[in-house]
Amino acid sequence: AVQGEQITVHNIRNAEWLSEENFVLNYYDRTINVNDILGVDFVVVPFEITAIAHTMLSFQLADGTYLGISVEIRTEQDEDYSSILGAARQFEVTYLVADERDIIRRRTRHLNADVYIYPTTATPQQARMLFLDIGQRMNELAVKPEFYHTLVNNCTTNIVSHVNRLNPSRIPYSIGVLLPGLADKYAYKLGILDNSVPFETLKQAAHVNNLAAQYYD
């Protein structure tokens, strides 16, 4: 909900992950001032197949906390993700809003996945506009649900749609969008990530698994 410069986000997840199968779900509501959004990071979690990955956003707030936003399937009981079923209108798409510590620690410790967090070159104003656009879409999905689609309505294509709605053609559709495992290198090429250093140097610095383990608590 948006009222002036105040944004109220409902049902932010902050789960305690004991394992992938055992966890304590916690949700809370939070009201933030839009001017407290200072920046946005691009999060990439590669799958075993190098060209496939899950991508997310994490918004930096003035108090030093981060809110993660992840476009996912809304799983029903006994459902698991499948790229084949995802292309056959078997899942609904949902936007998960969670503490960054929730979405990162789950993947680094309990899914044994590599996680890369890239600061973007977005200005605070651009980050605020992006957050508001995402909020509008979440409200729309609450009224009119959509099917997830592995290729055209997934984690990365939704991020691209938000960026291009605010800045038309900022991210041209390419193999870097269709194969999210290449999305970080594509964003680097487009100047969405810091390209003043070689990409491999940036990627190495963005790898957070050791830090996530060191500061898990």
Number of C-alpha atoms within 10 A of each C-alpha: 13 15 8 8 10 14 17 13 15 13 13 18 20 18 18 15 18 12 11 11 7 9 12 9 10 12 13 11 10 10 12 15 16 20 14 16 23 19 23 26 21 22 25 25 21 19 14 11 8 11 15 17 21 19 26 21 26 25 23 21 18 13 9 8 13 20 20 25 24 21 22 20 24 17 14 9 6 5 11 11 13 13 10 11 14 20 16 13 14 17 23 17 22 21 20 18 23 23 19 20 18 17 22 24 23 20 18 20 18 14 11 11 17 18 22 23 22 25 20 19 17 17 13 18 14 18 23 21 17 21 21 17 15 19 18 13 14 17 13 12 15 11 9 8 13 15 18 24 22 21 16 13 19 22 26 26 20 17 23 16 18 18 20 14 13 13 11 11 12 15 18 12 12 10 13 18 21 18 15 26 24 18 23 24 19 18 19 21 13 14 15 19 21 17 15 9 9 10 16 10 9 20 15 10 12 17 18 17 20 12 10 17 12 9 9 13 7
